[in-house]
Amino acid sequence: MPNRIIREGWVDSEAIDRLVPDAERFFLRLCLVADDAGRFDGRPDILRSRLFPLKSSLRLIDVTKNLSDCVREGLVIPYEYQTKPYLQIIKFQ
């Protein structure tokens, strides 16, 4: 797993501040598992299993809601490649 540096801009980001705590936790964990370009699998079941491996009670609907919140705030862009959903974290570099 690659190392990640969370920059100080995180704490004064208006977009991140508008997230509810669960969506912010989702986004942070997504940043930790994304590849070096800020991309990751966009399937809710994969997101749940990779971002929250110890939280078996977490519902897919909650994962989808947290992702939608991140998309709404312009932190993540969903896209498809060869009919498979992916996510791109904005300003990842």
Contacts in CASP RR format, 6 or more apart in sequence:
PFRMAT RR
TARGET T0000
AUTHOR 0000-0000-0000
METHOD contacts of the structure
MODEL  1
MPNRIIREGWVDSEAIDRLVPDAERFFLRLCLVADDAGRFDGRPDILRSR
LFPLKSSLRLIDVTKNLSDCVREGLVIPYEYQTKPYLQIIKFQ
1 32 0 8 1.000
1 33 0 8 1.000
2 35 0 8 1.000
2 36 0 8 1.000
4 31 0 8 1.000
4 32 0 8 1.000
6 28 0 8 1.000
6 31 0 8 1.000
10 16 0 8 1.000
15 73 0 8 1.000
15 74 0 8 1.000
15 75 0 8 1.000
16 24 0 8 1.000
16 27 0 8 1.000
16 73 0 8 1.000
16 75 0 8 1.000
18 73 0 8 1.000
19 27 0 8 1.000
19 69 0 8 1.000
19 70 0 8 1.000
19 73 0 8 1.000
19 75 0 8 1.000
20 69 0 8 1.000
22 62 0 8 1.000
22 66 0 8 1.000
23 65 0 8 1.000
23 66 0 8 1.000
23 69 0 8 1.000
23 70 0 8 1.000
25 66 0 8 1.000
26 47 0 8 1.000
26 51 0 8 1.000
26 63 0 8 1.000
26 66 0 8 1.000
26 67 0 8 1.000
26 69 0 8 1.000
26 70 0 8 1.000
27 66 0 8 1.000
27 70 0 8 1.000
27 75 0 8 1.000
27 76 0 8 1.000
29 51 0 8 1.000
29 52 0 8 1.000
30 40 0 8 1.000
30 47 0 8 1.000
30 51 0 8 1.000
30 70 0 8 1.000
30 76 0 8 1.000
30 87 0 8 1.000
30 89 0 8 1.000
31 38 0 8 1.000
31 89 0 8 1.000
31 92 0 8 1.000
33 40 0 8 1.000
33 50 0 8 1.000
33 51 0 8 1.000
34 40 0 8 1.000
34 87 0 8 1.000
34 89 0 8 1.000
34 92 0 8 1.000
37 88 0 8 1.000
37 92 0 8 1.000
38 88 0 8 1.000
38 89 0 8 1.000
38 92 0 8 1.000
39 86 0 8 1.000
39 87 0 8 1.000
39 88 0 8 1.000
39 89 0 8 1.000
40 47 0 8 1.000
40 50 0 8 1.000
40 86 0 8 1.000
40 87 0 8 1.000
40 89 0 8 1.000
41 47 0 8 1.000
41 50 0 8 1.000
41 84 0 8 1.000
41 85 0 8 1.000
41 86 0 8 1.000
41 87 0 8 1.000
42 67 0 8 1.000
42 78 0 8 1.000
42 85 0 8 1.000
42 86 0 8 1.000
42 87 0 8 1.000
43 84 0 8 1.000
43 85 0 8 1.000
44 60 0 8 1.000
44 63 0 8 1.000
44 64 0 8 1.000
44 67 0 8 1.000
45 60 0 8 1.000
47 63 0 8 1.000
47 67 0 8 1.000
48 55 0 8 1.000
48 58 0 8 1.000
48 60 0 8 1.000
48 63 0 8 1.000
51 63 0 8 1.000
52 58 0 8 1.000
52 63 0 8 1.000
67 76 0 8 1.000
67 78 0 8 1.000
67 87 0 8 1.000
70 76 0 8 1.000
71 77 0 8 1.000
71 78 0 8 1.000
74 90 0 8 1.000
75 89 0 8 1.000
75 90 0 8 1.000
76 87 0 8 1.000
76 88 0 8 1.000
76 89 0 8 1.000
76 90 0 8 1.000
77 87 0 8 1.000
77 88 0 8 1.000
77 90 0 8 1.000
78 85 0 8 1.000
78 86 0 8 1.000
78 87 0 8 1.000
78 88 0 8 1.000
79 85 0 8 1.000
79 86 0 8 1.000
79 87 0 8 1.000
79 88 0 8 1.000
80 86 0 8 1.000
END
